[in-house]
């Protein structure tokens, strides 16, 4: 599974660094490093929607506050 987080200026201001750090921790804690590839990219063209994240090309809007729920629903549930 490929998870890509926007690290462009708009998403950075909205917390993309925290989102990346939290996802790194959740992937490690759940021993999914061999199943989930986490990467970064610049602008995805959806700046108004918050921190932009794609999971295998499916777009999601994530905030530092919603990372845990996003991880459980869109990553862990699909690779476990």
DAFEN-V636953 format. One record per backbone hydrogen bond with DSSP energy under -0.5 kcal/mol. NH is the residue of the N-H (numbers start at 0). CO is the residue of the C=O. If there is no record, write none. Layout:
NH & CO
NH & CO
This chain:
2 & 0
2 & 36
3 & 53
4 & 38
5 & 51
6 & 40
11 & 7
12 & 8
13 & 9
14 & 11
15 & 10
18 & 14
19 & 15
20 & 16
21 & 17
22 & 18
23 & 19
24 & 20
25 & 21
26 & 22
27 & 23
28 & 24
29 & 25
30 & 27
31 & 26
34 & 31
35 & 31
36 & 0
37 & 35
38 & 2
38 & 36
40 & 4
48 & 45
49 & 46
50 & 61
51 & 49
52 & 59
53 & 3
54 & 57
55 & 1
55 & 53
57 & 54
58 & 56
59 & 52
61 & 50
61 & 59
65 & 62
66 & 62
69 & 65
70 & 66
71 & 67
72 & 68
73 & 69
74 & 70
75 & 70
76 & 71
77 & 74
78 & 74
78 & 75
79 & 75
